[in-house]
Amino acid sequence: MTYSLLVLGGARSGKSAYSQQRAEEIDGRLLYVATAQALDEEMAERITRHRADRDGRWQTIEAPVDLPGAISAHAAADTVLLVDCLTLWTSNLLLTGEDPAREQARLVEVVGAAPGAIILVANEVGLGIVPDNALARRFRDVAGRLNQAVAATVAEVQFVAAGLPLRLK
């Protein structure tokens, strides 16, 4: 079964829990593709909490930078990929000096071609105030362009606020 879903929302909106629930409703091997890196104690705690939310059915693949490569390597007709999250991946790209436009184009291509089911999670970062520094503004712009490109590629888009999904596409 080929299926694709983008789940957008703000921080702590419930998008990860919603995405996991949707993934577990699909028949297939469950594969969690993590983009987070435990660069500090707070992030390490978040990663630990997220792992505790998944049971033994889940396998985890870490792809902090080469997300398109990980999707290409692991997407299969009998597999449900849950990518969490595109926003952290975007941050990783900017911090490692990768070309975000090139990597985003690669991502959109592999998502569009992926067999099986793929669910992608991203923060909607453009709803707040204008950031006060150039890097933060660049991050917001790159993340917003990525969300638009992925939304145009996938079959379904949901926006989650306060744990409640709102179908956008």
C-alpha positions as CSV (number, residue, x, y, z in Angstrom):
1,M,0.0,0.0,0.0
2,T,1.4,3.4,-0.9
3,Y,0.2,6.1,1.5
4,S,1.7,9.5,2.6
5,L,0.7,11.9,5.4
6,L,2.2,15.1,6.7
7,V,1.3,16.0,10.3
8,L,1.9,19.7,11.2
9,G,1.4,21.5,14.5
10,G,3.1,23.6,17.1
11,A,5.4,22.4,19.9
12,R,3.7,20.0,22.3
13,S,0.5,20.0,20.2
14,G,0.1,16.3,20.1
15,K,1.4,15.7,16.6
16,S,3.8,12.9,17.5
17,A,1.2,11.0,19.4
18,Y,-1.3,11.4,16.6
19,S,1.2,10.3,14.0
20,Q,2.2,7.2,16.0
21,Q,-1.5,6.3,16.4
22,R,-2.1,6.7,12.7
23,A,1.0,4.6,11.9
24,E,-0.1,1.8,14.2
25,E,-3.5,1.6,12.4
26,I,-1.7,0.6,9.2
27,D,-0.7,-3.0,8.7
28,G,3.0,-3.4,8.3
29,R,6.4,-3.3,9.9
30,L,6.7,-0.1,12.0
31,L,9.9,1.9,11.5
32,Y,10.6,5.1,13.4
33,V,13.0,7.4,11.6
34,A,14.4,9.8,14.2
35,T,16.1,13.1,13.3
36,A,16.8,14.3,16.8
37,Q,20.2,14.3,18.3
38,A,20.9,14.3,22.0
39,L,23.1,17.3,22.1
40,D,22.1,18.3,25.6
41,E,20.4,16.8,28.6
42,E,17.0,18.2,27.8
43,M,17.0,16.7,24.3
44,A,18.3,13.4,25.7
45,E,15.3,13.4,28.1
46,R,12.9,14.1,25.2
47,I,14.3,11.3,23.2
48,T,14.0,8.9,26.1
49,R,10.3,9.9,26.6
50,H,9.6,9.4,22.9
51,R,11.2,6.0,22.9
52,A,9.1,5.0,26.0
53,D,6.0,5.9,24.1
54,R,6.7,3.2,21.5
55,D,6.3,-0.5,22.2
56,G,8.4,-3.4,21.0
57,R,6.7,-3.4,17.5
58,W,8.8,-0.4,16.6
59,Q,12.3,-0.3,15.2
60,T,14.3,3.0,15.3
61,I,16.6,4.3,12.6
62,E,18.6,7.5,13.3
63,A,18.9,9.9,10.4
64,P,19.8,13.4,11.7
65,V,21.2,14.6,8.4
66,D,20.8,12.1,5.5
67,L,17.1,11.6,5.9
68,P,16.5,11.1,2.2
69,G,19.0,8.3,2.2
70,A,17.4,6.7,5.2
71,I,13.9,6.8,3.6
72,S,15.3,5.4,0.3
73,A,17.1,2.6,2.2
74,H,14.1,1.6,4.4
75,A,10.9,2.3,2.5
76,A,9.2,-0.9,1.5
77,A,5.7,-2.0,0.5
78,D,5.3,-3.8,3.9
79,T,6.7,-1.0,6.0
80,V,5.2,2.1,7.7
81,L,7.8,4.8,8.1
82,L,7.2,7.5,10.8
83,V,9.6,10.4,10.3
84,D,9.8,12.6,13.4
85,C,10.6,15.4,12.7
86,L,11.3,17.4,9.6
87,T,11.9,20.6,11.7
88,L,14.8,19.1,13.6
89,W,16.2,17.7,10.4
90,T,16.0,21.3,8.9
91,S,17.9,22.6,12.0
92,N,20.5,19.9,11.6
93,L,21.0,20.8,7.9
94,L,21.6,24.4,8.8
95,L,24.0,23.6,11.6
96,T,26.1,21.2,9.5
97,G,26.3,23.5,6.5
98,E,24.4,21.3,4.1
99,D,22.5,23.0,1.3
100,P,18.9,23.0,2.5
101,A,17.3,23.5,-0.9
102,R,19.2,20.5,-2.4
103,E,18.4,18.2,0.5
104,Q,14.8,19.3,0.6
105,A,14.5,18.5,-3.2
106,R,16.0,15.1,-2.5
107,L,13.6,14.5,0.4
108,V,10.5,15.5,-1.7
109,E,11.7,13.1,-4.5
110,V,12.1,10.1,-2.2
111,V,8.9,10.8,-0.3
112,G,7.0,10.9,-3.6
113,A,8.6,7.7,-4.8
114,A,8.4,5.7,-1.5
115,P,6.6,2.4,-1.5
116,G,4.5,1.6,1.5
117,A,3.3,4.1,4.0
118,I,5.2,7.2,5.2
119,I,4.1,9.7,7.8
120,L,6.1,12.8,8.3
121,V,5.9,15.1,11.3
122,A,6.9,18.8,11.3
123,N,6.4,21.9,13.4
124,E,4.5,24.8,11.9
125,V,7.0,27.5,12.9
126,G,5.5,30.4,10.9
127,L,2.7,31.3,13.2
128,G,4.6,33.3,15.8
129,I,6.4,36.6,15.8
130,V,9.2,37.4,13.3
131,P,12.5,36.1,14.8
132,D,14.9,38.8,15.9
133,N,18.1,37.3,14.2
134,A,19.1,36.3,10.8
135,L,19.7,32.6,11.5
136,A,16.3,32.2,13.2
137,R,14.6,34.0,10.2
138,R,16.5,31.7,7.8
139,F,15.4,28.7,9.7
140,R,11.8,29.8,9.7
141,D,11.9,30.4,6.0
142,V,13.6,27.1,5.2
143,A,11.2,25.1,7.4
144,G,8.2,26.9,5.9
145,R,9.3,26.1,2.3
146,L,9.9,22.5,3.3
147,N,6.5,22.1,4.8
148,Q,4.9,23.6,1.6
149,A,6.9,21.2,-0.7
150,V,6.1,18.1,1.4
151,A,2.4,19.1,1.7
152,A,2.2,19.4,-2.1
153,T,3.7,15.9,-2.4
154,V,1.8,13.8,0.1
155,A,-1.7,12.5,-0.1
156,E,-2.9,13.8,3.2
157,V,-2.1,16.7,5.5
158,Q,-3.3,17.1,9.1
159,F,-2.8,20.1,11.4
160,V,-2.8,19.2,15.1
161,A,-3.6,21.7,17.8
162,A,-4.3,20.8,21.5
163,G,-4.2,17.1,20.5
164,L,-7.0,17.6,17.9
165,P,-6.4,17.0,14.2
166,L,-7.7,19.3,11.5
167,R,-7.7,17.9,8.0
168,L,-6.0,20.3,5.6
169,K,-5.7,18.0,2.6
